[in-house]
Amino acid sequence: MGDTFFDGAAGGIYATEYMDSGDDRTCGLPFCPEDAPLLPAANREIVESKLLGAGQYPRLVSRGGETNVVHYDTRSRKILGQMGFMFHVLIGMRAWKLVLLFFLSYLTSYLILGGILFLTHDTSPKSNDFHGVHTYWEAVVFMAYTMTTVGFGNQYPKHPQASILPLMSVVFGLLMDAFWLGVIFARIASPRPLRHTVLFSQNAVLYKSGNDQRYTLSCRLVNLRVRYPWVDLSIKMSLVLFDQANMKLKVIDLKTDEECSPFFDLPYEVNHVVTNDSPLARLVDNKELFEVERGEVIVELNGQDPITGNCMKKRFSYISNEIVQDATFTGVLRELNSNDEEGYEVDLTKFHDMHIIAGPEAVGKAAVAGGTYGTSSTTKA
């Protein structure tokens, strides 16, 4: 057995992660470098024979980490009408909608409270209850000043009874401020964008190892925030199969070989050994089954952000045309040779590269890397 190697660094890599060109842009940028196809057309033909299938079926987890599930129901579910859900709905709302709702909530409060003051108090020029408040819009401005604790200024109540409504509006304004500060802080502190700081290998690989030459399914990942490792990190690997008879998706756990908490500031490989009792055993022996049963391998990371302590979740998946048989990952770790620095360097330009393990009939043929894109180069540990 021999192996051949192709250096795919010329294409670069994605800065964070990547997805199919048909997925939504979830990188949070006006332009999204994650939209490029996963494999260039020139390389796709070469690796075709090594893939477990064509991947022409829907996936449960998109490459952006979102779950591809839509709930259909003819009944209207008024989530915003229930106060218990309102805070969480606002946190997950699109930014422009949240900003618009923020200004509208305060503007509406000023207009309503100003109208209540104008209708319930004497605002005539001769014997009005407030100095400087004679019209509806002056009442609105007075209530706005009062709620924002700017002070009465040239507009103020003339007797104690007229002070009741302004005092109530101050308390209401404090409650609104506390609510919106909570929403803003929750949005800023949300760990959701941090899922893009974990880079997964573009493809998973299947290779034989050990004395018994069993297949091992492996994918590679690395934390791009080297100085901020996840806390209490755990990794779970699952296999999703489609039961056509019952029209159900079955999720089956795949046992991984990790014995301790993953240290994935360095490139870390999640491995599942395909033993005889593994759910993958029959699918690897008969590649057509992987495509027929819509096989999808999902890798899920759970942990905490070391800065805020918030819980974080990251999902990634591989379907049949993203799993390469008889291939291993290229080594990307090397020791720093500089006299001024010590440690290790990770060459991210080769993070997606693979060795294709060739049989005797394939020796001398070109093997390819997974196809790489982006601008990032190296990260130092």
C-alpha positions as CSV (number, residue, x, y, z in Angstrom):
1,M,0.0,0.0,0.0
2,G,1.2,3.5,-0.8
3,D,-0.1,6.9,-0.3
4,T,0.0,10.0,-2.3
5,F,-0.5,13.6,-1.3
6,F,-1.8,16.8,-2.8
7,D,-1.2,20.2,-1.2
8,G,-4.4,22.2,-1.5
9,A,-3.0,25.3,0.3
10,A,-3.1,27.4,-2.8
11,G,-6.8,28.0,-2.3
12,G,-6.5,29.2,1.2
13,I,-9.1,28.4,3.9
14,Y,-12.2,29.9,5.4
15,A,-11.6,32.4,8.1
16,T,-14.1,30.6,10.4
17,E,-16.3,27.8,9.0
18,Y,-18.0,27.2,5.7
19,M,-21.2,26.0,4.3
20,D,-22.9,25.0,1.0
21,S,-23.5,27.9,-1.4
22,G,-27.3,27.4,-1.0
23,D,-27.3,28.0,2.8
24,D,-28.2,31.3,4.4
25,R,-25.4,33.7,5.2
26,T,-24.9,33.2,8.9
27,C,-21.4,34.6,9.3
28,G,-22.8,38.0,10.3
29,L,-21.0,39.9,7.5
30,P,-22.4,41.8,4.6
31,F,-20.2,39.6,2.4
32,C,-19.8,36.0,3.5
33,P,-16.6,34.1,2.6
34,E,-18.3,30.9,3.8
35,D,-20.5,30.8,0.7
36,A,-18.0,29.2,-1.7
37,P,-18.7,25.5,-2.8
38,L,-17.1,22.9,-0.6
39,L,-15.1,21.2,-3.3
40,P,-13.8,22.8,-6.5
41,A,-15.2,21.2,-9.7
42,A,-11.6,20.2,-10.8
43,N,-11.0,18.2,-7.6
44,R,-14.5,16.8,-7.2
45,E,-14.0,14.3,-10.0
46,I,-10.8,12.9,-8.5
47,V,-12.3,12.2,-5.0
48,E,-15.6,11.0,-6.4
49,S,-14.7,7.3,-6.2
50,K,-13.7,7.6,-2.5
51,L,-16.9,9.2,-1.3
52,L,-19.6,7.2,0.4
53,G,-22.3,8.6,-1.9
54,A,-23.5,11.6,-3.9
55,G,-25.2,13.3,-1.0
56,Q,-28.3,14.0,-2.9
57,Y,-30.7,14.1,0.1
58,P,-31.7,16.7,2.7
59,R,-29.6,17.0,5.8
60,L,-30.7,17.5,9.4
61,V,-28.0,20.0,10.4
62,S,-26.7,22.6,7.9
63,R,-23.0,23.5,7.7
64,G,-23.9,26.8,9.3
65,G,-24.9,24.8,12.5
66,E,-28.7,25.4,12.1
67,T,-31.2,22.6,12.3
68,N,-33.1,22.2,9.1
69,V,-36.5,21.6,10.6
70,V,-39.7,23.6,10.0
71,H,-42.8,23.2,12.1
72,Y,-46.0,23.3,10.2
73,D,-49.2,24.0,12.1
74,T,-52.5,25.6,10.9
75,R,-53.1,27.1,14.3
76,S,-51.7,30.5,15.1
77,R,-49.2,30.4,18.0
78,K,-49.1,33.9,19.5
79,I,-45.7,33.7,21.3
80,L,-45.3,37.4,21.6
81,G,-48.7,37.6,23.4
82,Q,-47.3,35.6,26.3
83,M,-45.2,37.6,28.6
84,G,-43.2,34.6,29.7
85,F,-41.8,34.2,26.2
86,M,-41.4,37.8,25.3
87,F,-37.9,38.3,26.8
88,H,-36.5,35.2,24.9
89,V,-38.2,36.2,21.6
90,L,-36.6,39.6,21.8
91,I,-33.2,38.2,22.4
92,G,-33.4,36.0,19.3
93,M,-35.0,38.8,17.2
94,R,-33.2,40.3,14.2
95,A,-31.2,43.4,15.1
96,W,-33.1,45.9,13.0
97,K,-36.4,44.7,14.4
98,L,-35.1,45.0,17.9
99,V,-33.8,48.5,17.4
100,L,-37.1,49.6,15.8
101,L,-39.1,48.0,18.7
102,F,-36.8,49.7,21.3
103,F,-37.5,53.2,19.9
104,L,-41.2,52.5,19.3
105,S,-41.7,51.3,22.9
106,Y,-40.4,54.6,24.4
107,L,-42.2,56.8,21.8
108,T,-45.5,55.0,22.4
109,S,-45.0,55.4,26.2
110,Y,-44.4,59.1,25.8
111,L,-47.5,59.6,23.6
112,I,-49.8,57.6,25.8
113,L,-48.7,59.1,29.1
114,G,-48.7,62.6,27.6
115,G,-52.3,62.0,26.4
116,I,-53.3,60.8,29.9
117,L,-51.8,63.9,31.5
118,F,-53.5,66.2,28.9
119,L,-56.9,64.6,29.4
120,T,-56.9,64.2,33.2
121,H,-55.4,67.5,34.3
122,D,-56.3,71.1,33.7
123,T,-54.0,72.6,31.1
124,S,-55.9,75.9,30.5
125,P,-53.6,79.0,30.5
126,K,-55.4,80.5,33.5
127,S,-55.6,77.7,36.1
128,N,-53.7,74.8,34.8
129,D,-52.1,72.1,37.0
130,F,-48.7,72.4,35.3
131,H,-46.4,75.3,34.6
132,G,-45.5,75.3,30.9
133,V,-47.9,72.6,29.8
134,H,-50.8,73.9,27.7
135,T,-51.0,71.6,24.7
136,Y,-50.9,67.9,24.0
137,W,-47.4,68.0,22.6
138,E,-46.1,70.0,25.5
139,A,-47.6,67.2,27.8
140,V,-45.8,64.6,25.7
141,V,-42.5,66.4,26.0
142,F,-43.0,66.9,29.8
143,M,-43.6,63.1,30.3
144,A,-40.6,62.3,28.1
145,Y,-38.4,64.5,30.2
146,T,-39.8,63.1,33.4
147,M,-39.4,59.4,32.4
148,T,-35.8,60.0,31.3
149,T,-35.0,61.6,34.7
150,V,-33.8,64.8,32.9
151,G,-35.8,66.8,35.4
152,F,-38.8,69.2,35.3
153,G,-36.9,72.3,34.1
154,N,-39.3,74.9,32.9
155,Q,-42.2,72.5,33.1
156,Y,-43.3,71.3,36.5
157,P,-46.5,70.5,38.6
158,K,-47.9,73.3,40.6
159,H,-49.4,71.3,43.5
160,P,-48.8,67.8,45.1
161,Q,-51.8,66.2,43.4
162,A,-50.4,66.9,40.0
163,S,-47.1,65.2,41.0
164,I,-48.8,61.7,41.2
165,L,-48.8,60.9,37.5
166,P,-45.2,62.1,36.9
167,L,-44.0,60.0,39.8
168,M,-45.8,57.0,38.4
169,S,-44.2,57.6,35.0
170,V,-40.7,57.7,36.6
171,V,-41.3,54.2,38.1
172,F,-42.6,52.9,34.8
173,G,-39.6,54.4,33.0
174,L,-37.2,52.6,35.5
175,L,-38.9,49.3,34.7
176,M,-38.7,49.9,31.0
177,D,-35.0,50.8,31.3
178,A,-34.3,47.6,33.4
179,F,-36.1,45.5,30.8
180,W,-34.3,46.8,27.8
181,L,-30.9,46.8,29.6
182,G,-31.5,43.1,30.3
183,V,-32.3,42.4,26.6
184,I,-29.3,44.4,25.4
185,F,-26.9,42.7,27.8
186,A,-28.2,39.3,26.9
187,R,-27.7,40.0,23.1
188,I,-24.2,41.3,23.7
189,A,-23.2,38.4,26.0
190,S,-24.8,35.7,23.8
191,P,-22.3,32.9,23.0
192,R,-24.1,32.1,19.7
193,P,-21.6,33.9,17.4
194,L,-18.8,32.0,19.1
195,R,-19.8,28.8,17.2
196,H,-18.0,30.3,14.2
197,T,-14.7,30.3,16.2
198,V,-14.5,26.5,15.9
199,L,-13.2,25.2,12.6
200,F,-14.2,21.8,11.5
201,S,-12.5,19.8,8.7
202,Q,-14.3,20.1,5.5
203,N,-14.5,16.4,5.1
204,A,-14.6,13.4,7.5
205,V,-12.3,10.5,6.7
206,L,-12.6,6.7,7.0
207,Y,-9.3,4.8,7.3
208,K,-8.2,1.4,8.5
209,S,-6.0,1.2,11.6
210,G,-4.8,-1.3,14.3
211,N,-3.9,-4.9,14.0
212,D,-7.4,-5.9,13.1
213,Q,-7.5,-3.2,10.4
214,R,-10.9,-1.9,11.4
215,Y,-12.2,1.3,9.9
216,T,-12.1,4.5,11.9
217,L,-14.4,7.5,11.2
218,S,-12.6,10.7,12.0
219,C,-13.2,14.4,11.7
220,R,-10.8,17.2,12.7
221,L,-11.6,20.5,14.6
222,V,-9.7,23.3,16.2
223,N,-10.5,26.3,18.4
224,L,-9.6,29.5,16.7
225,R,-9.7,31.5,20.0
226,V,-6.5,29.9,21.2
227,R,-6.3,32.0,24.4
228,Y,-9.9,31.2,25.4
229,P,-10.5,27.5,25.6
230,W,-14.0,26.2,26.3
231,V,-14.8,25.1,29.8
232,D,-16.2,21.7,30.6
233,L,-16.1,20.8,26.9
234,S,-17.8,17.5,25.9
235,I,-18.1,16.1,22.4
236,K,-20.9,13.8,21.1
237,M,-21.0,12.0,17.7
238,S,-24.3,10.7,16.3
239,L,-25.5,8.9,13.2
240,V,-28.8,10.0,11.7
241,L,-30.7,7.5,9.4
242,F,-34.0,7.9,7.6
243,D,-36.5,5.1,8.1
244,Q,-38.5,5.2,4.9
245,A,-41.1,2.7,6.1
246,N,-42.1,4.8,9.1
247,M,-41.0,8.2,7.7
248,K,-38.9,8.9,10.7
249,L,-35.3,10.0,11.4
250,K,-33.4,7.8,13.8
251,V,-30.6,9.3,15.8
252,I,-28.0,6.7,17.0
253,D,-25.1,7.5,19.3
254,L,-21.6,6.7,18.0
255,K,-19.0,5.9,20.7
256,T,-15.9,8.1,20.5
257,D,-12.5,7.1,21.9
258,E,-11.9,10.2,24.0
259,E,-11.0,9.4,27.6
260,C,-10.5,12.9,28.9
261,S,-11.6,16.5,28.1
262,P,-10.6,17.4,24.6
263,F,-7.7,19.8,24.2
264,F,-8.7,21.4,20.9
265,D,-6.6,24.5,20.9
266,L,-4.4,22.1,19.0
267,P,-6.1,20.3,16.0
268,Y,-8.2,17.6,17.7
269,E,-9.6,14.5,15.9
270,V,-12.9,12.9,17.0
271,N,-12.7,9.2,16.2
272,H,-15.3,6.4,16.1
273,V,-13.9,2.9,15.6
274,V,-16.3,0.9,13.3
275,T,-16.5,-2.3,15.2
276,N,-18.9,-5.2,14.3
277,D,-21.6,-3.8,16.6
278,S,-21.2,-0.2,15.4
279,P,-24.2,1.2,13.5
280,L,-21.8,2.3,10.8
281,A,-20.5,-1.3,10.1
282,R,-23.1,-2.3,7.6
283,L,-23.1,1.1,5.9
284,V,-19.3,1.1,5.4
285,D,-19.4,-2.5,4.0
286,N,-22.1,-1.4,1.5
287,K,-21.7,2.2,0.5
288,E,-25.0,2.3,-1.4
289,L,-26.8,1.9,1.9
290,F,-25.3,5.1,3.3
291,E,-26.9,7.0,0.5
292,V,-30.2,5.1,0.5
293,E,-30.7,5.6,4.2
294,R,-29.6,9.2,4.0
295,G,-26.8,8.8,6.5
296,E,-25.6,11.9,8.3
297,V,-22.9,12.0,11.0
298,I,-23.5,14.9,13.4
299,V,-20.8,16.1,15.8
300,E,-22.0,18.3,18.7
301,L,-19.8,20.3,21.1
302,N,-21.2,21.5,24.5
303,G,-19.3,23.7,26.9
304,Q,-19.0,27.1,28.5
305,D,-17.5,30.4,27.4
306,P,-14.5,31.0,29.7
307,I,-15.2,34.8,29.7
308,T,-18.9,35.0,30.5
309,G,-19.6,31.5,31.7
310,N,-22.5,31.1,29.2
311,C,-23.3,27.7,27.9
312,M,-22.2,27.2,24.2
313,K,-23.3,24.6,21.6
314,K,-21.7,23.9,18.3
315,R,-23.0,21.4,15.7
316,F,-21.5,20.2,12.4
317,S,-22.5,17.3,10.2
318,Y,-21.2,15.2,7.3
319,I,-23.3,13.5,4.7
320,S,-22.2,10.8,2.2
321,N,-20.4,13.2,-0.2
322,E,-18.4,14.7,2.6
323,I,-17.0,11.4,4.0
324,V,-13.9,10.2,2.2
325,Q,-13.0,6.5,2.4
326,D,-9.4,5.3,2.6
327,A,-8.0,8.8,3.6
328,T,-6.2,10.4,6.6
329,F,-5.7,14.0,7.6
330,T,-2.4,15.7,6.8
331,G,-0.3,16.7,9.8
332,V,-0.5,20.5,10.5
333,L,1.5,20.7,13.8
334,R,5.1,21.7,14.0
335,E,7.5,23.0,16.6
336,L,8.6,26.6,16.5
337,N,12.2,27.0,15.6
338,S,12.6,30.6,16.6
339,N,15.0,31.4,19.4
340,D,12.6,34.1,20.6
341,E,9.6,31.8,20.8
342,E,8.9,28.4,22.0
343,G,5.8,26.2,21.5
344,Y,4.0,24.8,18.5
345,E,2.6,26.2,15.3
346,V,-0.6,25.0,13.6
347,D,-0.6,25.5,9.8
348,L,-4.2,26.2,9.1
349,T,-3.6,26.5,5.4
350,K,-3.4,22.7,5.3
351,F,-6.1,22.1,7.9
352,H,-8.5,20.5,5.3
353,D,-5.8,18.5,3.5
354,M,-5.8,14.7,3.3
355,H,-3.6,11.8,2.4
356,I,-5.5,9.5,0.0
357,I,-4.4,5.9,0.9
358,A,-4.0,4.3,-2.5
359,G,-4.1,0.7,-3.3
360,P,-1.5,-0.9,-5.7
361,E,-3.6,-0.1,-8.7
362,A,-3.7,3.6,-7.8
363,V,-0.1,4.3,-6.9
364,G,1.1,7.3,-8.9
365,K,-2.3,8.8,-9.3
366,A,-3.0,12.2,-7.8
367,A,-4.7,12.4,-4.5
368,V,-6.4,15.6,-3.4
369,A,-7.0,17.7,-0.4
370,G,-10.5,18.6,0.7
371,G,-10.5,22.0,-1.2
372,T,-9.6,25.0,0.9
373,Y,-10.7,28.7,0.9
374,G,-10.3,31.8,2.9
375,T,-7.6,34.1,4.3
376,S,-6.3,32.7,7.6
377,S,-2.8,31.3,7.7
378,T,-1.5,30.0,11.1
379,T,-2.4,30.1,14.7
380,K,0.3,29.8,17.4
381,A,-0.2,27.7,20.5
